[in-house]
Structure formats: C-alpha cells, structure tokens
Amino acid sequence: MEARALRRVFDGAVPPFASVKRFFGHTLAASGAIQAVAAVQALREQAAPANLGFENSDPEIGLRPAREFNRARSNRC
C-alpha cells in the first residue's frame, strides 16, 4: 500500500525514500518521536538516509528504498 501511495503521489517519479527504524531499533513508545525528529532533520537537510540492511526488493512492489545517503541537489547560490 505504501508503494502504491508513493507512485500515486509522485505520479510515477518517486524520489529517494528511506526508513530509519534500523538505526534506532524498536524503541516502542519513543519510536514515533525518534522517527519524527529524524524525518524533520532529513527535510531540513534535504536528504534521505540510507536504509541499513536492505538487500532484496520485492518485484511486485517495484520500488527500492535509498541504499546510500542521498542529498537533494540545490540550485541555491
């Protein structure tokens, strides 16, 4: 469902995406706060962290998360 949503929102041109769960583990109640901080920082830095441990993509999904750190190219002077 997430892959379908990404394709729908980005009209097939899905940008690099990532998950930070492998960085912090399953911290239960704190995981939402930790992931929110990581997401805000990624937005501020215009970057997507690498997905730790990702090896195989499900062919049915057709998307691969970022395997390396990605930073958006800036047109700023």
Secondary structure, DSSP 4 states (H G I P E B T S, - for coil): -HHHHHHHHTTT-PPP----HHHH---GGGHHHHHHHHHHHHHHHTEE---TT-----TTT-----SS-EE------
